[in-house]
Amino acid sequence: MIQKTCGIPALRVVQIDAKILDNEIEKIIENQLDQIAVNLPIRWAILWQKLAEEIRLALSAVLWSYRYIKGISPGQEMMDVAYIRYTKRRVIAHFLLVVMLPYLLSKNLNMLTLLLLDFSTTLTLTENFFGTLIETFLSSFYRSIKNSVLHFVDIKQENLAPATPMKGSR
């Protein structure tokens, strides 16, 4: 997609300036929301922190809805720049790729990290349990083998012991 200013292709500098303005608008709103969060009661502030990513997603959705309705972002409007052939379908696709995909990937990575931590903890506990179980089994197995061998050796020694003559024989 080519951006145009007054019907002619826009310079890259103007396009970058429009993007910088969009980022600054988003940062200003985020800072204002953070100031609101500071003044909340602790219980609400904790909830706010837990939902911080979702709040930023909602903020992005609001800013992108402006782009959906008008066909240009606030920064592009200030710089008098617009995409040509930037249909509503492209706005939605752009939003999904630029905002939703990174959000979903970060959520999935967080979930994957938690799952891996859970798995490693479970694995450690399982190793400890089975390690103890195997040690107990092996030590009792070793004792029983040792006792069997000693018993077998005792029987062999009794059979190999010289016989004492019985009285009256010979």
N, C-alpha and C positions, 0 to 999 in steps of 0.2 A: 504494500500500500504506500502510495506516495502522499506526502502532506503538501498542501497548497496554501499559499497566502495570496489573497486577492486574485485567485485564479491562476497563479503561476506556482511552479514547484518551490517549496520553502527551503531555505538554507538549513543545513544540519544544525547550525548554532541555534537557530530559532526553535527547532524541534527539541533540542536538548534543554533550552531555557523553559519551554513549556513543560517538559517532564520534571525539571527541577521545581517549578512552581507547584505542580501537582504533589510532589513529595513534601514540599514545605507546608502546603495546606493540610495534608494528612498529619504531619508532625505537630502543627499548631493545634489541631483538634485533639490529637492524642495527649498532648501536654495539658490541655484544658480538662480532659477526662481524668488524667492522673491527679490533677489538683482537686477534682471532685472526690476522687477515691481517698485522698489524704484526709478529707474532712468527714468521712463516713465513720460510723461506729465500728469498733474492731471486728465484730461479727460480720458486718457487711463488707468491710475491707478485705477480710480473709476470703470471702466468697468472690469478691471482685478480682482478687489475685488468681484464684482458681480458674476463673472464666476470662482471664486477660486475653488469651488467644482468640476466643470466640467473640469478645468485644471488639478486638481489632478487625476480625473478619466482618462483623456487622458494620463497622465504620467503613471498611473498604467497599462493602456492598452498597452502602448509601452513596458514597462518592461515585461508584460505577453506575448506580442508577441514574445519576445526573448525566453521565456519558451516554447511557442507553436512551434517555428521554431526548436530549439535545443533539446527540451525535458527535459531540466533542467534550473533552474534559474541561474542568475549570481553568487549568493552566493553558490549554490550547485556546480557550475563549479569550483569556487575557492577552495572549500573544497573537491573536487573530490568525490562528493556524487551524486547519482541519484536514482530516484524511479524506481522500476521494474514494468513493465506493465503499464507505464504512457502514455497512448495513447493520441492522439490529442483531442479525444472526452472528455477524462478525464480532460485535460488541460482546455478546454472550460467550462466544468461543474464546475471545481474548480474556474475558473475566475468568473463565474456567481454567485457562492455562496459566495466567499470571497470578491469580489470587487463590483459587480453590485447590489447584494441584499442589502447590507448595504447602498449603495448610493441611491437606489430607496426607501428604507424605510425612510431614512433621508429626502428625497424630499417629500415623502408622509406625513411624520410627520410635516414638515414645512407647507405644504399645508393645512393639517388638522388643525394645530394651527391657520393659517391665517383664515381659514373658521370659526373656533370656535370664534375667535376674532371678525370677521365680524358678526357672528350670535349674539354674546353677545351685540355688539354695536347696531345692529338692534333691538334686543329684548329690550334693554334699551330705545332706541328711541320710540319703539312701546309702551312700558309700560308708558313712559312719555306722549305720545300723547293720548293713551286711558285713562290713569289716569286723565289727564286734561279734556278729553271729558266726562268721567264718572262723575267727580266732577261737571262739568258744568251742565250736565244732571240732576244729583241728586239734586243739589242746586235749579235748576229751577223746578224740580219735587216737591221738598220739598216746595218751595214757592207756587206752584199752589195748592198742597194739603192743605197747611196752609190757603191760601186764600179761598179755597172751604170750609174748616171746619169753618173758621170765618164767611163766608157768610151764611153757614147753621145755625150756632149758632145765627147769627143776625136774620134770618128768624124765628127760633124757639122762640127767645126772643120776637119778634113782635107778634107771635101767642099766646104766653103765657101771654103777657101783659094784665092787666085787661082792659076790654072794658070800655070806658067812655060812660056814658048814653047820649043818643041823646036828644036834646030838643024836647019836645012834646011827648015823649014816656012815658008811664006808666000810 
